[in-house]
Amino acid sequence: MQAKLETIYYYPVKALPGVELTSVDLVTEERLPGDRQYALAPSSLDFCEPRHVKKSELLVLMKREELAEMKLSFDLASQHIQLSHRGTVVVDGDLNKQESRQALAEFSESLLGTPVQVISAPGIGFTDLSHKSLSIINLASIRDLENKLDCTVDLRRFRANLYIDGIPAWDELKWLEERVSIGDAQLEVYRITDRCAAINVDPASATRDRLLQNLKKLRGNLDMGVYAYVRKGGKIKAGDTLSLIDDNIRVSGRS
């Protein structure tokens, strides 16, 4: 099996469901366009001076599994969001307009039982790390986890930007400081992802289990997935092959 990019996701509102893309134009030294552009925060959070906000300061899945009950569609160009909860549309409007942001805040407040504000700022992405990068998950690692834990693991639990396949399970953890070519773009892997309790939330049922603890018991750590910088921008699409640049051989052919 050839190493390839299977799926692309971005998450317009941190902690809410992602949007699947068939292709995207990556920009050098930037995040995936629109990724974590907005966030739900307690009304008490001071965001008068835009800054990177730690996830512990926000309303996120690791603390509030109710957020997984929402479904959304989003248009990046118009910033139009349609958000539904248990089959009912609760927000339908453009998030660059105050009335739509207020509608999202008010519904979130009714769901979570706490005062909520919707925050955003030019150039700010509410990713777990302040660095402008992408997150990558190896589907073979998910399958290995499923086999060893004897359960089904929804890939959406990991909220990655790029889901890849065709390399051995956990091989992506060996890619630190490696450069990877995907489509017209080049990425540099710089950090292993240390998972948090967000992966305990099943996106299909909005219920919480112990996947994080089981990962730690199985592997001895919480490492799953990697972060990468975009070193050369360009178009990528689902189905593109991956290759390591330094040794000029396909990832799937590594010994």
C-alpha positions in Angstrom: 0.0 0.0 0.0 1.4 3.4 -1.0 1.6 6.1 1.7 -1.0 8.8 1.0 -3.1 11.5 2.4 -6.6 10.1 3.1 -8.6 12.9 4.6 -8.2 16.7 5.4 -10.1 18.4 8.2 -10.3 21.9 9.7 -12.2 23.0 12.7 -13.7 26.5 12.3 -14.8 26.7 16.0 -12.5 25.0 18.5 -14.1 22.0 20.2 -17.0 21.9 17.7 -17.1 19.3 14.8 -14.7 19.6 12.0 -15.3 20.2 8.3 -13.9 17.7 5.8 -12.1 19.0 2.7 -11.1 17.3 -0.5 -8.3 19.7 -1.2 -6.8 22.9 0.3 -4.0 25.4 -0.6 -1.5 25.4 2.2 0.4 28.6 2.9 4.1 28.6 4.0 4.4 28.9 7.8 0.7 29.1 8.3 -2.0 26.9 9.8 -4.7 25.2 7.7 -6.9 28.0 6.5 -9.7 28.7 9.0 -8.5 26.2 11.5 -9.7 27.0 15.1 -10.5 30.5 13.9 -13.1 30.9 16.6 -13.4 29.6 20.2 -16.0 29.4 22.9 -14.8 31.0 26.1 -16.2 31.8 29.5 -17.5 35.4 29.5 -15.0 36.1 32.3 -12.1 35.6 30.0 -10.2 38.8 29.2 -9.6 38.8 25.4 -9.3 42.6 25.0 -5.7 42.2 23.9 -5.6 39.3 21.4 -3.3 36.5 22.4 -2.7 32.8 22.2 -5.2 31.3 24.7 -4.5 28.0 26.5 -7.1 25.3 26.1 -7.5 25.2 29.8 -9.0 28.7 29.6 -11.6 27.8 27.0 -14.7 25.7 26.8 -13.5 22.5 25.2 -14.2 18.8 24.8 -11.8 17.7 27.4 -14.1 19.3 30.0 -17.5 19.5 28.2 -18.5 16.5 26.2 -21.9 18.1 25.5 -20.2 20.1 22.7 -19.9 16.8 20.7 -23.7 16.9 20.3 -23.5 19.7 17.8 -23.2 19.3 14.0 -22.1 22.0 11.7 -21.5 23.1 8.2 -19.2 26.1 7.4 -18.2 28.1 4.4 -14.8 29.6 4.8 -15.2 32.4 2.2 -18.4 33.8 3.7 -17.9 32.6 7.3 -21.4 31.2 7.2 -22.1 28.6 9.8 -25.1 26.4 10.2 -25.1 24.7 13.6 -27.6 22.0 14.6 -28.2 20.3 17.9 -30.0 17.0 18.1 -31.4 17.6 14.6 -32.6 21.2 15.1 -30.8 24.1 13.5 -29.9 26.5 16.3 -27.5 29.0 14.6 -27.6 30.0 10.9 -25.6 33.0 9.9 -22.2 34.6 9.2 -19.7 34.5 12.1 -18.2 37.8 10.9 -21.5 39.4 12.0 -22.0 40.2 15.7 -25.6 38.9 15.7 -24.5 35.4 14.6 -21.7 35.3 17.1 -24.2 36.3 19.8 -26.6 33.6 18.7 -23.8 31.0 19.0 -22.8 32.3 22.4 -26.4 32.2 23.6 -27.1 28.7 22.5 -23.7 27.5 23.9 -24.6 29.1 27.2 -28.0 27.3 27.3 -26.3 24.0 26.5 -23.4 24.4 29.0 -25.1 26.3 31.7 -22.4 28.9 32.0 -22.0 32.4 30.4 -20.2 32.1 27.0 -18.5 34.5 24.6 -17.3 33.7 21.1 -13.8 35.0 20.5 -11.6 35.5 17.5 -8.9 37.9 16.2 -6.9 38.3 13.0 -3.9 36.0 12.9 -4.9 34.1 16.0 -5.7 30.3 15.9 -7.0 28.6 19.0 -4.9 25.6 18.5 -3.3 23.8 21.5 0.1 25.1 20.5 0.9 28.7 19.7 3.0 27.6 16.7 1.4 27.9 13.3 1.4 24.2 12.3 -0.8 21.3 11.3 -1.6 18.1 13.2 -1.2 14.7 11.6 -2.6 11.2 12.5 -1.7 7.9 11.1 -4.7 5.7 10.4 -2.7 2.6 10.9 -2.0 3.7 14.5 -5.7 4.0 15.1 -6.3 0.6 13.7 -3.6 -0.9 15.9 -5.2 0.8 18.9 -8.6 -0.7 17.9 -7.1 -4.2 17.5 -5.2 -4.2 20.8 -8.1 -2.6 22.8 -10.7 -4.7 21.0 -12.9 -1.7 20.3 -13.9 0.7 17.6 -12.1 4.1 17.7 -13.6 7.0 15.6 -10.9 8.8 13.8 -12.6 12.1 14.6 -11.7 11.7 18.3 -8.2 13.0 17.4 -9.3 16.2 15.7 -6.3 16.1 13.3 -5.9 18.2 10.2 -4.3 15.5 8.0 -5.1 11.7 8.3 -2.5 9.6 6.5 -2.3 5.9 5.6 0.1 3.4 4.1 2.8 3.5 6.7 3.3 1.1 9.6 1.5 1.9 12.9 3.3 4.4 15.0 6.0 5.1 12.4 5.0 8.7 12.3 6.5 9.1 15.8 9.9 8.5 14.1 9.5 11.5 11.8 10.8 14.3 14.1 12.9 16.8 12.1 11.9 14.9 8.9 10.5 16.8 5.8 7.5 15.3 4.1 6.2 16.1 0.6 2.5 16.0 0.0 1.1 17.2 -3.3 2.7 20.6 -4.0 3.5 21.3 -0.4 6.4 20.3 2.0 6.0 19.9 5.7 8.5 19.5 8.5 7.6 17.4 11.5 8.7 19.1 14.7 6.7 17.7 17.7 4.9 14.5 18.9 1.4 15.1 20.0 0.7 14.4 23.7 -2.9 13.5 23.8 -5.4 14.9 26.3 -8.8 13.9 27.7 -10.6 15.2 24.6 -10.0 11.8 23.0 -12.2 10.2 25.7 -15.2 11.9 24.1 -17.0 9.7 21.4 -18.0 12.2 18.7 -20.9 9.9 17.6 -22.6 9.6 21.0 -21.1 12.6 22.9 -20.3 10.2 25.8 -17.1 9.9 27.7 -15.0 6.8 28.2 -11.4 5.9 29.1 -9.5 5.8 25.7 -6.8 8.2 27.0 -6.1 6.0 30.0 -6.1 2.9 27.9 -3.7 4.4 25.5 -1.3 5.2 28.4 -1.7 1.6 29.7 -1.1 0.1 26.3 1.8 2.3 25.1 3.3 3.6 28.3 2.8 7.2 27.1 0.2 9.5 25.6 2.0 10.0 22.2 -0.2 9.7 19.2 0.2 11.8 16.1 2.6 14.6 15.2 2.7 18.4 14.5 4.3 19.8 11.4 5.2 23.2 10.0 4.3 24.1 6.4 7.8 24.8 5.0 6.6 25.2 1.4 3.0 26.1 0.6 1.0 24.5 -2.2 -2.1 22.6 -3.0 -2.8 19.2 -1.3 -5.7 16.9 -1.9 -7.1 13.6 -0.6 -5.3 10.8 -2.3 -2.0 12.6 -2.7 1.1 10.4 -2.1 3.5 11.1 0.7 7.3 10.9 0.5 10.1 11.7 2.8 12.3 14.3 1.2 15.7 13.7 2.8 16.2 10.2 1.6 14.0 10.6 -1.5 12.2 7.3 -0.9 8.5 6.7 -0.3 7.5 6.4 3.3 5.8 3.1 2.6 9.1 1.8 1.3 11.2 2.6 4.4 13.1 -0.3 6.0 
